[in-house]
Amino acid sequence: MTNEKAIEALKQIKTYTAATLLDEIDYAVKVLEKLKKDGVKDPLNTDFTKVAN
């Protein structure tokens, strides 16, 4: 699974989800887009303890 695939899937899910969950899906998309922009290709296997604030 890549960030791009996950982002696209979340955007498609957003079309069919309840209106009460749109903010949460938007947040998840923004997080994945930020990780992608910052070069994190495999967030589930990345050690974020070494990342500076």
PDB file with one MODEL, atoms N, CA, C and O in Angstrom:
MODEL        1
ATOM      1  N   MET A   1       0.858  -1.175   0.000  1.00  0.00           N
ATOM      2  CA  MET A   1       0.000   0.000   0.000  1.00  0.00           C
ATOM      3  C   MET A   1       0.898   1.229   0.000  1.00  0.00           C
ATOM      4  O   MET A   1       1.877   1.303   0.743  1.00  0.00           O
ATOM      5  N   THR A   2       0.554   2.169  -0.827  1.00  0.00           N
ATOM      6  CA  THR A   2       1.294   3.426  -0.867  1.00  0.00           C
ATOM      7  C   THR A   2       0.429   4.548  -0.314  1.00  0.00           C
ATOM      8  O   THR A   2      -0.791   4.419  -0.207  1.00  0.00           O
ATOM      9  N   ASN A   3       1.081   5.650   0.034  1.00  0.00           N
ATOM     10  CA  ASN A   3       0.334   6.817   0.496  1.00  0.00           C
ATOM     11  C   ASN A   3      -0.661   7.266  -0.566  1.00  0.00           C
ATOM     12  O   ASN A   3      -1.790   7.642  -0.251  1.00  0.00           O
ATOM     13  N   GLU A   4      -0.233   7.223  -1.831  1.00  0.00           N
ATOM     14  CA  GLU A   4      -1.098   7.669  -2.920  1.00  0.00           C
ATOM     15  C   GLU A   4      -2.371   6.827  -3.000  1.00  0.00           C
ATOM     16  O   GLU A   4      -3.465   7.365  -3.168  1.00  0.00           O
ATOM     17  N   LYS A   5      -2.228   5.519  -2.880  1.00  0.00           N
ATOM     18  CA  LYS A   5      -3.396   4.631  -2.931  1.00  0.00           C
ATOM     19  C   LYS A   5      -4.319   4.867  -1.747  1.00  0.00           C
ATOM     20  O   LYS A   5      -5.540   4.868  -1.901  1.00  0.00           O
ATOM     21  N   ALA A   6      -3.750   5.066  -0.577  1.00  0.00           N
ATOM     22  CA  ALA A   6      -4.560   5.311   0.615  1.00  0.00           C
ATOM     23  C   ALA A   6      -5.301   6.639   0.513  1.00  0.00           C
ATOM     24  O   ALA A   6      -6.468   6.733   0.894  1.00  0.00           O
ATOM     25  N   ILE A   7      -4.630   7.654   0.004  1.00  0.00           N
ATOM     26  CA  ILE A   7      -5.259   8.961  -0.175  1.00  0.00           C
ATOM     27  C   ILE A   7      -6.424   8.848  -1.155  1.00  0.00           C
ATOM     28  O   ILE A   7      -7.515   9.353  -0.890  1.00  0.00           O
ATOM     29  N   GLU A   8      -6.194   8.197  -2.264  1.00  0.00           N
ATOM     30  CA  GLU A   8      -7.250   8.033  -3.269  1.00  0.00           C
ATOM     31  C   GLU A   8      -8.423   7.244  -2.711  1.00  0.00           C
ATOM     32  O   GLU A   8      -9.575   7.593  -2.969  1.00  0.00           O
ATOM     33  N   ALA A   9      -8.157   6.195  -1.957  1.00  0.00           N
ATOM     34  CA  ALA A   9      -9.230   5.388  -1.361  1.00  0.00           C
ATOM     35  C   ALA A   9     -10.048   6.216  -0.380  1.00  0.00           C
ATOM     36  O   ALA A   9     -11.277   6.137  -0.373  1.00  0.00           O
ATOM     37  N   LEU A  10      -9.379   7.007   0.445  1.00  0.00           N
ATOM     38  CA  LEU A  10     -10.098   7.845   1.406  1.00  0.00           C
ATOM     39  C   LEU A  10     -10.967   8.885   0.697  1.00  0.00           C
ATOM     40  O   LEU A  10     -12.079   9.176   1.140  1.00  0.00           O
ATOM     41  N   LYS A  11     -10.464   9.436  -0.391  1.00  0.00           N
ATOM     42  CA  LYS A  11     -11.259  10.406  -1.146  1.00  0.00           C
ATOM     43  C   LYS A  11     -12.499   9.745  -1.751  1.00  0.00           C
ATOM     44  O   LYS A  11     -13.562  10.362  -1.813  1.00  0.00           O
ATOM     45  N   GLN A  12     -12.368   8.500  -2.194  1.00  0.00           N
ATOM     46  CA  GLN A  12     -13.525   7.786  -2.727  1.00  0.00           C
ATOM     47  C   GLN A  12     -14.506   7.429  -1.614  1.00  0.00           C
ATOM     48  O   GLN A  12     -15.719   7.531  -1.798  1.00  0.00           O
ATOM     49  N   ILE A  13     -13.991   7.015  -0.471  1.00  0.00           N
ATOM     50  CA  ILE A  13     -14.845   6.680   0.669  1.00  0.00           C
ATOM     51  C   ILE A  13     -15.616   7.911   1.124  1.00  0.00           C
ATOM     52  O   ILE A  13     -16.772   7.814   1.538  1.00  0.00           O
ATOM     53  N   LYS A  14     -14.972   9.060   1.046  1.00  0.00           N
ATOM     54  CA  LYS A  14     -15.596  10.314   1.477  1.00  0.00           C
ATOM     55  C   LYS A  14     -16.922  10.546   0.751  1.00  0.00           C
ATOM     56  O   LYS A  14     -17.857  11.107   1.322  1.00  0.00           O
ATOM     57  N   THR A  15     -16.996  10.116  -0.495  1.00  0.00           N
ATOM     58  CA  THR A  15     -18.215  10.286  -1.281  1.00  0.00           C
ATOM     59  C   THR A  15     -19.394   9.552  -0.663  1.00  0.00           C
ATOM     60  O   THR A  15     -20.534  10.003  -0.783  1.00  0.00           O
ATOM     61  N   TYR A  16     -19.141   8.437  -0.007  1.00  0.00           N
ATOM     62  CA  TYR A  16     -20.211   7.574   0.483  1.00  0.00           C
ATOM     63  C   TYR A  16     -20.393   7.596   1.996  1.00  0.00           C
ATOM     64  O   TYR A  16     -21.262   6.898   2.519  1.00  0.00           O
ATOM     65  N   THR A  17     -19.604   8.369   2.696  1.00  0.00           N
ATOM     66  CA  THR A  17     -19.658   8.335   4.156  1.00  0.00           C
ATOM     67  C   THR A  17     -20.701   9.308   4.715  1.00  0.00           C
ATOM     68  O   THR A  17     -21.199  10.184   4.009  1.00  0.00           O
ATOM     69  N   ALA A  18     -21.009   9.135   5.967  1.00  0.00           N
ATOM     70  CA  ALA A  18     -21.944  10.028   6.645  1.00  0.00           C
ATOM     71  C   ALA A  18     -21.323  11.417   6.786  1.00  0.00           C
ATOM     72  O   ALA A  18     -20.111  11.557   6.952  1.00  0.00           O
ATOM     73  N   ALA A  19     -22.155  12.413   6.718  1.00  0.00           N
ATOM     74  CA  ALA A  19     -21.675  13.796   6.808  1.00  0.00           C
ATOM     75  C   ALA A  19     -20.946  14.066   8.122  1.00  0.00           C
ATOM     76  O   ALA A  19     -20.075  14.934   8.183  1.00  0.00           O
ATOM     77  N   THR A  20     -21.295  13.335   9.158  1.00  0.00           N
ATOM     78  CA  THR A  20     -20.660  13.547  10.460  1.00  0.00           C
ATOM     79  C   THR A  20     -19.202  13.081  10.489  1.00  0.00           C
ATOM     80  O   THR A  20     -18.474  13.399  11.429  1.00  0.00           O
ATOM     81  N   LEU A  21     -18.777  12.345   9.488  1.00  0.00           N
ATOM     82  CA  LEU A  21     -17.400  11.834   9.464  1.00  0.00           C
ATOM     83  C   LEU A  21     -16.506  12.530   8.442  1.00  0.00           C
ATOM     84  O   LEU A  21     -15.340  12.162   8.298  1.00  0.00           O
ATOM     85  N   LEU A  22     -17.019  13.511   7.742  1.00  0.00           N
ATOM     86  CA  LEU A  22     -16.235  14.169   6.697  1.00  0.00           C
ATOM     87  C   LEU A  22     -14.982  14.850   7.238  1.00  0.00           C
ATOM     88  O   LEU A  22     -13.925  14.788   6.610  1.00  0.00           O
ATOM     89  N   ASP A  23     -15.088  15.493   8.387  1.00  0.00           N
ATOM     90  CA  ASP A  23     -13.908  16.162   8.967  1.00  0.00           C
ATOM     91  C   ASP A  23     -12.808  15.157   9.289  1.00  0.00           C
ATOM     92  O   ASP A  23     -11.629  15.435   9.070  1.00  0.00           O
ATOM     93  N   GLU A  24     -13.189  13.990   9.806  1.00  0.00           N
ATOM     94  CA  GLU A  24     -12.197  12.964  10.150  1.00  0.00           C
ATOM     95  C   GLU A  24     -11.501  12.420   8.904  1.00  0.00           C
ATOM     96  O   GLU A  24     -10.292  12.189   8.917  1.00  0.00           O
ATOM     97  N   ILE A  25     -12.254  12.219   7.845  1.00  0.00           N
ATOM     98  CA  ILE A  25     -11.654  11.720   6.603  1.00  0.00           C
ATOM     99  C   ILE A  25     -10.745  12.786   6.005  1.00  0.00           C
ATOM    100  O   ILE A  25      -9.649  12.473   5.539  1.00  0.00           O
ATOM    101  N   ASP A  26     -11.186  14.041   6.013  1.00  0.00           N
ATOM    102  CA  ASP A  26     -10.333  15.135   5.521  1.00  0.00           C
ATOM    103  C   ASP A  26      -9.027  15.205   6.307  1.00  0.00           C
ATOM    104  O   ASP A  26      -7.963  15.425   5.729  1.00  0.00           O
ATOM    105  N   TYR A  27      -9.109  15.017   7.622  1.00  0.00           N
ATOM    106  CA  TYR A  27      -7.913  15.044   8.464  1.00  0.00           C
ATOM    107  C   TYR A  27      -6.949  13.917   8.072  1.00  0.00           C
ATOM    108  O   TYR A  27      -5.747  14.140   7.931  1.00  0.00           O
ATOM    109  N   ALA A  28      -7.481  12.729   7.900  1.00  0.00           N
ATOM    110  CA  ALA A  28      -6.642  11.583   7.531  1.00  0.00           C
ATOM    111  C   ALA A  28      -5.972  11.816   6.178  1.00  0.00           C
ATOM    112  O   ALA A  28      -4.803  11.474   5.999  1.00  0.00           O
ATOM    113  N   VAL A  29      -6.692  12.385   5.242  1.00  0.00           N
ATOM    114  CA  VAL A  29      -6.124  12.684   3.927  1.00  0.00           C
ATOM    115  C   VAL A  29      -4.998  13.708   4.071  1.00  0.00           C
ATOM    116  O   VAL A  29      -3.939  13.555   3.462  1.00  0.00           O
ATOM    117  N   LYS A  30      -5.222  14.744   4.869  1.00  0.00           N
ATOM    118  CA  LYS A  30      -4.192  15.775   5.068  1.00  0.00           C
ATOM    119  C   LYS A  30      -2.941  15.194   5.722  1.00  0.00           C
ATOM    120  O   LYS A  30      -1.824  15.568   5.364  1.00  0.00           O
ATOM    121  N   VAL A  31      -3.120  14.286   6.674  1.00  0.00           N
ATOM    122  CA  VAL A  31      -1.970  13.653   7.328  1.00  0.00           C
ATOM    123  C   VAL A  31      -1.168  12.847   6.310  1.00  0.00           C
ATOM    124  O   VAL A  31       0.056  12.967   6.250  1.00  0.00           O
ATOM    125  N   LEU A  32      -1.844  12.034   5.517  1.00  0.00           N
ATOM    126  CA  LEU A  32      -1.142  11.224   4.521  1.00  0.00           C
ATOM    127  C   LEU A  32      -0.472  12.092   3.462  1.00  0.00           C
ATOM    128  O   LEU A  32       0.636  11.783   3.023  1.00  0.00           O
ATOM    129  N   GLU A  33      -1.132  13.178   3.044  1.00  0.00           N
ATOM    130  CA  GLU A  33      -0.522  14.077   2.069  1.00  0.00           C
ATOM    131  C   GLU A  33       0.722  14.746   2.649  1.00  0.00           C
ATOM    132  O   GLU A  33       1.710  14.930   1.937  1.00  0.00           O
ATOM    133  N   LYS A  34       0.688  15.108   3.919  1.00  0.00           N
ATOM    134  CA  LYS A  34       1.863  15.710   4.572  1.00  0.00           C
ATOM    135  C   LYS A  34       3.005  14.708   4.665  1.00  0.00           C
ATOM    136  O   LYS A  34       4.156  15.047   4.391  1.00  0.00           O
ATOM    137  N   LEU A  35       2.690  13.476   5.050  1.00  0.00           N
ATOM    138  CA  LEU A  35       3.724  12.441   5.107  1.00  0.00           C
ATOM    139  C   LEU A  35       4.351  12.236   3.735  1.00  0.00           C
ATOM    140  O   LEU A  35       5.570  12.123   3.607  1.00  0.00           O
ATOM    141  N   LYS A  36       3.507  12.191   2.716  1.00  0.00           N
ATOM    142  CA  LYS A  36       3.995  12.017   1.343  1.00  0.00           C
ATOM    143  C   LYS A  36       4.904  13.187   0.962  1.00  0.00           C
ATOM    144  O   LYS A  36       5.982  12.984   0.404  1.00  0.00           O
ATOM    145  N   LYS A  37       4.464  14.416   1.267  1.00  0.00           N
ATOM    146  CA  LYS A  37       5.248  15.610   0.948  1.00  0.00           C
ATOM    147  C   LYS A  37       6.595  15.594   1.669  1.00  0.00           C
ATOM    148  O   LYS A  37       7.603  16.045   1.125  1.00  0.00           O
ATOM    149  N   ASP A  38       6.603  15.074   2.891  1.00  0.00           N
ATOM    150  CA  ASP A  38       7.829  15.038   3.686  1.00  0.00           C
ATOM    151  C   ASP A  38       8.709  13.826   3.369  1.00  0.00           C
ATOM    152  O   ASP A  38       9.747  13.624   3.998  1.00  0.00           O
ATOM    153  N   GLY A  39       8.286  13.030   2.396  1.00  0.00           N
ATOM    154  CA  GLY A  39       9.118  11.913   1.949  1.00  0.00           C
ATOM    155  C   GLY A  39       8.954  10.627   2.729  1.00  0.00           C
ATOM    156  O   GLY A  39       9.757   9.708   2.568  1.00  0.00           O
ATOM    157  N   VAL A  40       7.938  10.537   3.568  1.00  0.00           N
ATOM    158  CA  VAL A  40       7.700   9.306   4.326  1.00  0.00           C
ATOM    159  C   VAL A  40       6.904   8.367   3.435  1.00  0.00           C
ATOM    160  O   VAL A  40       5.714   8.577   3.201  1.00  0.00           O
ATOM    161  N   LYS A  41       7.567   7.331   2.940  1.00  0.00           N
ATOM    162  CA  LYS A  41       6.930   6.422   1.992  1.00  0.00           C
ATOM    163  C   LYS A  41       6.222   5.255   2.662  1.00  0.00           C
ATOM    164  O   LYS A  41       5.291   4.685   2.092  1.00  0.00           O
ATOM    165  N   ASP A  42       6.649   4.896   3.857  1.00  0.00           N
ATOM    166  CA  ASP A  42       6.062   3.755   4.554  1.00  0.00           C
ATOM    167  C   ASP A  42       5.805   4.139   6.017  1.00  0.00           C
ATOM    168  O   ASP A  42       6.557   3.737   6.904  1.00  0.00           O
ATOM    169  N   PRO A  43       4.739   4.921   6.270  1.00  0.00           N
ATOM    170  CA  PRO A  43       4.525   5.446   7.617  1.00  0.00           C
ATOM    171  C   PRO A  43       4.311   4.381   8.686  1.00  0.00           C
ATOM    172  O   PRO A  43       4.616   4.620   9.854  1.00  0.00           O
ATOM    173  N   LEU A  44       3.801   3.230   8.320  1.00  0.00           N
ATOM    174  CA  LEU A  44       3.573   2.184   9.320  1.00  0.00           C
ATOM    175  C   LEU A  44       4.873   1.560   9.812  1.00  0.00           C
ATOM    176  O   LEU A  44       4.906   0.964  10.889  1.00  0.00           O
ATOM    177  N   ASN A  45       5.936   1.689   9.039  1.00  0.00           N
ATOM    178  CA  ASN A  45       7.220   1.113   9.433  1.00  0.00           C
ATOM    179  C   ASN A  45       8.295   2.177   9.646  1.00  0.00           C
ATOM    180  O   ASN A  45       9.488   1.878   9.595  1.00  0.00           O
ATOM    181  N   THR A  46       7.872   3.411   9.882  1.00  0.00           N
ATOM    182  CA  THR A  46       8.811   4.505  10.110  1.00  0.00           C
ATOM    183  C   THR A  46       8.952   4.763  11.597  1.00  0.00           C
ATOM    184  O   THR A  46       7.966   4.770  12.334  1.00  0.00           O
ATOM    185  N   ASP A  47      10.185   4.976  12.031  1.00  0.00           N
ATOM    186  CA  ASP A  47      10.468   5.281  13.437  1.00  0.00           C
ATOM    187  C   ASP A  47      10.368   6.798  13.635  1.00  0.00           C
ATOM    188  O   ASP A  47      11.312   7.531  13.342  1.00  0.00           O
ATOM    189  N   PHE A  48       9.228   7.254  14.128  1.00  0.00           N
ATOM    190  CA  PHE A  48       9.009   8.682  14.310  1.00  0.00           C
ATOM    191  C   PHE A  48       9.611   9.203  15.607  1.00  0.00           C
ATOM    192  O   PHE A  48       9.564  10.406  15.861  1.00  0.00           O
ATOM    193  N   THR A  49      10.172   8.331  16.433  1.00  0.00           N
ATOM    194  CA  THR A  49      10.765   8.791  17.680  1.00  0.00           C
ATOM    195  C   THR A  49      12.020   9.607  17.433  1.00  0.00           C
ATOM    196  O   THR A  49      12.458  10.349  18.312  1.00  0.00           O
ATOM    197  N   LYS A  50      12.600   9.481  16.260  1.00  0.00           N
ATOM    198  CA  LYS A  50      13.820  10.211  15.928  1.00  0.00           C
ATOM    199  C   LYS A  50      13.544  11.497  15.145  1.00  0.00           C
ATOM    200  O   LYS A  50      14.475  12.192  14.741  1.00  0.00           O
ATOM    201  N   VAL A  51      12.288  11.803  14.938  1.00  0.00           N
ATOM    202  CA  VAL A  51      11.908  13.005  14.198  1.00  0.00           C
ATOM    203  C   VAL A  51      11.811  14.173  15.170  1.00  0.00           C
ATOM    204  O   VAL A  51      11.171  14.066  16.216  1.00  0.00           O
ATOM    205  N   ALA A  52      12.445  15.281  14.824  1.00  0.00           N
ATOM    206  CA  ALA A  52      12.405  16.478  15.670  1.00  0.00           C
ATOM    207  C   ALA A  52      11.039  17.138  15.544  1.00  0.00           C
ATOM    208  O   ALA A  52      10.369  17.029  14.517  1.00  0.00           O
ATOM    209  N   ASN A  53      10.645  17.820  16.601  1.00  0.00           N
ATOM    210  CA  ASN A  53       9.351  18.539  16.569  1.00  0.00           C
ATOM    211  C   ASN A  53       9.413  19.752  15.719  1.00  0.00           C
ATOM    212  O   ASN A  53       8.417  20.464  15.585  1.00  0.00           O
TER     213      ASN A  53
ENDMDL
END
